[in-house]
């Protein structure tokens, strides 16, 4: 990994107005790159349409495109013209009408480098919960000239196992585009924990404004150091934040500290103690409603 500037760009999305949302994104990215010199820009989850579709899965399928396709073609143009990398989250049209993935493409100046499909759709987003998203099954990490970049999406960030396997693939930076509607405390603790669990830089971009469901996104996009220290944090408005990510960040327990770090959460795992980790299970306490995955 080399030293580079990463940015999180958050803005209000107009539900199902793909043309307007692409225009807003382009304007915000342009402003961000000119001011910060960002090399990597992370946009919010499903920014092309908003998180909750107006209508059902078939309406959403009609509104978006495959990847690569007309939507990500715009991201390719931005990345090429600005000489940057972009995490471009959008719903992705599947091969059959009504099959929609919640995806994020990693785009560089040379084009699309890979696509991640959200592996943990939120319960009400899943088809079993009356939602619209078909889950993916593959973790994601791609080597770029900046470093090794992984992607998880929103609810994915609640699952330590996914962040860990992404780290084991070599990720030095993990991006979490989100449309997060729970509390700021949940948002804050999961972002800091996943960065510290894995000693990775963590770039979490959240939406702001009103969702089609009637809920409101609170923003709070943040960039987190591998020590869990926040390098930047946004407010609850249309804006961007940025930070410089430096290679070799864990020689000290905390940045700018004299205390040397002598531990590595990834190497120090006692693998023999994890028997049953991949077994199915459930919390011993009952939620108000259970929405199991289709098996």
Secondary structure, 3 states (H helix, E strand, C coil): CCCEEEEEEECECCCCCHHHHHHHHHHHHHHHHHHHCCCEEECCCCCCCCCCCCCCHHHHHHHCECCCCHHHHHHHHHHHHHCCEEEEEEEEECCCCCCEEEEEEEEECCEEEEEEECCCCCCCCEHHHCCCECCCCCCCEEECCCCEEEEEEHHHHHCHHHHHHHHHCCCCEEEEECCCCCCHHHHHHHHHHHHHHHCCEEEEECCEEECCCCCEEECCCEEECCCCCEEEECCCCCEEEEEEECCCCCCECCCCCCCECCCCCCCCCCHHHHCCCCCCCCCCCCCCCCCCCCC
